[in-house]
Amino acid sequence: MKYILRAKTHSLKNSIDLPGSKSISNRVLIIQALANQSFEIKSISNADDTRVLQKALEHNDIITDVGPAGTAMRFLTALYASQPGEKVLTGSDRMKNRPIHILVDALRSLGANITYLEKEGFPPLHIHGRRLMGGEITMNGNVSSQFITALMLIGPTLPEPLIINIEGDPLSRPYIIMTQTLMQRCGAQVEFNNNQIIVKPGRYRSGNFVIERDWSAAAFWMSFAALANRTNLLLKDLQPESIQGDIAAIELFSKLGIKSTFEEGGLRLSKQKISLEKDSWNFRNHPDLVQPAIFASAGLQKAFTLHGLDNLRLKET
């Protein structure tokens, strides 16, 4: 279903069915694959990234082309490296120019057999999967959190503990905590303290899983609502107890004139008085909120300073 907000629209009133969280869906799909037992995943995301990952996991092809899906490339690299079998992992021309050597180097230190088929440090990859060992890895905090997540997810399958030391404050910390929480819900033993992650050997526990609604998608509806003269919008099934860092959109868009109220059916958006004073926000932990915040602040002609944008270079958009 497509929604169009035209410039002449003065009132925004509707109930919106949000998609399932892409970030949670992708992580749960990898957990399901490593559990070696299928279980039902309800409300899974319909995002392209998730569809690509789901298709790759359902088909045991030697060659997997993920197109432009960066999450699928990173998560499958770790998965394929840790499972017996031979795989070629490739993607679009743009994907072939996105570096992956940090993840590959980390996996090699655990015993992975991965070679580059074209340019050194970039996809496509030739992966001879095998059982990896545990060990201690040090990674810089300014790398994509998806590299760290990819390693964490395979951790329970290793015969020895996996220790990941992060130097400096990690980018998108809430996504690492999301990974930890999902792994723990599925039976894994994971600790994350003082920038050190410890994943102990074990097994994932299978069980049906309901995916939360996507807070990143909700932020765009908050942006639309901020630009309307009158708003009475229900974002269905959003809950205050969320493991998604982008629930911070509630606080962010309160600065842009949106009042958010939880009720039985979800989150109700309405208008509130907006301050004319200049505001600011640090997006270091919430990079997916940058675009909707820019749209809203520009449309409202409100001065807004955006901090913590250095990790946007790691995003597909």
C-alpha positions in Angstrom: 0.0 0.0 0.0 1.3 3.5 -0.9 0.5 6.7 0.9 1.0 10.2 -0.6 1.1 13.4 1.4 0.6 16.3 -1.0 1.5 19.9 -0.3 -2.1 21.0 -0.3 -2.9 18.5 2.5 -3.7 20.4 5.7 -4.9 17.6 7.9 -3.4 14.1 8.4 -5.8 11.6 9.9 -5.6 7.9 9.5 -4.5 4.6 11.0 -1.2 3.2 9.7 -0.1 -0.4 9.6 3.7 -0.3 10.0 6.0 -3.0 8.7 7.9 -5.3 11.0 11.3 -4.1 12.1 13.9 -4.8 9.4 16.8 -4.8 11.9 15.0 -7.4 14.2 13.9 -9.5 11.2 17.4 -9.8 9.8 18.9 -10.9 13.1 16.1 -13.4 13.8 16.5 -15.0 10.4 20.2 -15.6 11.1 19.4 -17.0 14.5 16.8 -19.3 12.9 19.4 -20.6 10.4 21.9 -21.3 13.2 19.3 -23.0 15.4 19.1 -25.7 12.7 15.3 -25.8 13.3 12.7 -23.8 11.6 10.3 -21.8 13.7 7.5 -19.3 12.9 8.5 -15.7 12.5 5.4 -13.4 12.6 5.2 -9.9 11.2 8.6 -10.2 9.4 9.8 -7.2 7.5 9.0 -6.8 3.8 12.1 -4.7 3.2 14.3 -5.6 0.3 17.2 -6.4 2.6 15.1 -8.9 4.5 13.6 -10.5 1.4 17.1 -11.0 -0.1 18.4 -12.5 3.1 15.4 -14.8 3.5 15.7 -16.0 -0.1 19.4 -16.7 0.4 18.7 -18.8 3.5 15.9 -20.7 1.8 18.0 -21.7 -1.2 21.2 -23.6 -0.8 22.8 -22.2 -3.9 26.6 -22.1 -4.3 26.4 -18.6 -5.7 24.5 -16.0 -3.7 23.9 -12.5 -5.2 22.6 -10.1 -2.6 22.4 -7.1 -5.0 22.7 -3.9 -3.0 21.7 -5.4 0.4 24.5 -4.6 2.7 23.1 -6.3 5.8 22.7 -9.5 3.9 26.3 -9.3 2.6 27.7 -8.9 6.1 25.5 -11.4 8.0 25.8 -14.1 5.3 29.6 -13.7 5.2 29.8 -14.7 8.8 27.2 -17.4 8.5 28.7 -19.0 5.5 32.2 -18.9 6.9 31.0 -20.8 10.1 29.0 -23.5 8.3 30.4 -26.4 6.2 30.1 -25.9 2.5 31.5 -23.8 -0.4 29.9 -20.4 -1.3 30.4 -17.5 -3.6 28.9 -14.3 -2.2 28.5 -11.4 -4.6 26.4 -8.3 -5.1 25.8 -5.3 -7.2 28.5 -3.1 -8.7 28.0 -0.7 -5.8 28.3 -3.6 -3.3 31.6 -4.6 -4.9 32.9 -1.1 -3.9 31.9 -1.4 -0.3 34.8 -2.6 1.9 34.3 -5.8 4.0 37.9 -6.5 4.9 37.3 -5.7 8.6 34.8 -8.5 8.9 36.8 -10.9 6.8 40.0 -10.2 8.8 38.1 -10.9 12.0 36.6 -14.1 10.7 40.0 -15.3 9.4 41.4 -14.8 12.9 38.8 -17.3 14.0 39.9 -19.8 11.3 37.8 -18.8 8.4 38.8 -19.6 4.8 37.8 -16.6 2.7 39.3 -15.3 -0.5 38.6 -12.2 -2.6 37.6 -13.0 -6.1 38.2 -9.5 -7.6 39.5 -6.5 -5.6 41.3 -7.1 -2.3 39.1 -6.2 0.6 35.9 -6.1 -1.3 33.2 -8.5 -2.5 32.7 -10.9 -4.2 34.0 -13.5 -1.8 34.8 -17.2 -2.1 34.0 -18.9 1.2 35.0 -22.4 2.2 32.9 -22.8 5.3 34.0 -24.8 8.3 33.7 -24.9 12.0 35.5 -21.9 13.4 37.2 -21.6 16.8 36.5 -19.0 19.4 39.0 -16.4 20.4 39.6 -12.7 21.2 39.1 -10.0 18.6 39.7 -6.3 18.8 37.6 -3.9 16.6 37.5 -0.2 16.3 34.3 1.4 17.6 33.9 3.4 14.4 33.1 0.4 12.2 29.6 -0.6 11.2 27.7 -2.2 14.1 26.6 -4.8 11.5 30.2 -6.2 11.5 30.1 -6.7 15.2 26.6 -8.1 15.0 27.6 -10.6 12.3 30.3 -12.0 14.6 28.1 -12.0 17.7 25.4 -14.0 16.0 27.7 -16.9 15.1 29.3 -16.8 18.6 27.1 -19.5 20.2 28.1 -22.0 17.5 31.8 -21.8 18.3 33.5 -24.3 20.6 35.2 -21.6 22.6 34.0 -18.2 23.9 34.1 -15.3 21.5 35.4 -12.1 23.0 35.1 -8.9 21.0 36.9 -5.8 22.4 35.7 -2.5 21.1 38.1 0.4 21.0 36.3 3.6 21.6 32.6 4.3 21.8 30.9 2.0 19.3 28.7 3.5 16.6 25.0 2.7 16.8 25.4 1.1 20.2 21.6 0.4 20.4 21.9 -2.0 17.5 24.5 -4.0 19.4 22.3 -4.1 22.4 19.4 -5.2 20.2 21.5 -8.1 18.9 22.4 -9.1 22.5 18.8 -9.0 23.6 17.5 -11.1 20.7 20.3 -13.7 21.2 19.5 -13.9 24.9 15.8 -14.4 24.1 16.8 -17.3 22.0 18.9 -19.0 24.6 22.4 -17.6 23.9 24.7 -16.4 26.7 25.9 -12.9 25.8 27.5 -10.2 28.0 28.2 -6.6 26.9 30.0 -4.6 29.5 32.7 -1.8 29.3 32.9 -2.1 25.5 33.6 -5.9 25.7 31.3 -8.5 24.3 31.6 -12.1 25.5 29.6 -14.8 23.7 29.7 -18.2 25.3 29.4 -21.6 23.4 25.9 -23.0 23.4 22.9 -23.5 21.2 20.1 -21.3 20.1 16.7 -22.3 21.4 13.9 -22.5 18.7 10.5 -21.0 19.3 7.9 -18.8 17.5 8.9 -15.1 17.3 6.8 -12.0 16.8 8.7 -9.1 15.2 8.1 -5.6 16.6 6.8 -2.8 14.4 9.5 -0.7 12.8 10.3 2.5 14.7 12.5 3.7 11.8 9.5 3.6 9.6 7.4 5.3 12.2 9.8 8.2 12.2 8.8 9.1 8.6 5.2 9.2 9.6 6.2 11.5 12.5 7.9 13.7 9.9 4.7 13.8 7.7 2.7 14.6 10.8 5.0 17.5 11.7 4.4 19.1 8.3 0.6 18.9 8.5 -1.4 21.7 10.0 -3.6 19.2 12.0 -2.7 15.6 12.9 -4.6 12.7 14.4 -2.6 9.7 13.3 -2.5 6.3 14.9 0.6 4.2 14.3 -0.8 0.8 15.0 0.8 -1.8 17.3 3.7 0.3 18.4 4.6 -0.5 22.0 6.6 1.5 24.6 8.6 -1.6 25.6 10.9 -1.8 22.5 14.4 -3.1 21.9 14.8 -0.7 19.0 16.9 2.4 19.6 14.9 4.4 17.2 12.1 4.7 19.8 14.0 7.8 20.5 12.0 9.3 17.6 9.4 10.2 20.2 11.7 12.6 22.0 13.3 13.8 18.8 9.9 14.8 17.1 8.6 16.4 20.3 11.1 19.1 19.4 9.4 19.3 16.0 5.9 19.7 17.2 4.6 16.2 17.6 3.0 14.8 20.7 3.1 11.0 21.0 0.7 9.2 23.2 0.5 5.4 23.7 -2.9 3.9 23.8 -4.3 0.4 23.4 -4.0 0.2 19.6 -0.6 1.8 19.2 0.9 5.3 19.2 -1.3 8.3 18.6 0.3 11.4 17.0 -1.0 14.9 17.4 0.3 18.4 17.1 1.7 20.5 20.0 3.2 23.9 20.2 6.7 24.1 18.6 9.5 26.1 20.1 11.0 28.8 17.8 14.4 28.4 19.5 17.2 26.6 17.7 17.3 22.9 18.7 19.9 20.1 18.2 20.2 16.3 18.3 23.1 13.8 18.3 22.3 11.1 15.8 25.4 8.9 16.5 23.2 6.1 17.9 20.2 6.8 15.6 21.4 7.2 12.0 18.1 6.1 10.5 16.4 9.1 12.1 18.5 11.6 10.2 16.4 11.8 7.0 13.0 12.2 8.6 14.4 14.8 11.0 15.9 16.8 8.1 12.6 16.7 6.1 10.6 17.9 9.1 12.9 20.7 10.2 13.4 22.0 6.7 9.7 21.9 6.0 9.0 23.7 9.3 11.8 26.2 8.6 13.1 25.4 12.1 16.8 25.9 12.9 18.1 22.5 13.9 21.7 21.4 14.4 22.5 17.7 13.6 25.5 16.1 15.4 27.0 12.6 15.2 26.7 12.2 11.4 30.1 10.6 10.8 28.6 7.1 10.6 26.3 8.0 7.7 29.1 7.0 5.3 28.4 3.4 6.3 24.7 3.6 5.4 23.2 2.5 2.0 21.3 5.7 1.7 
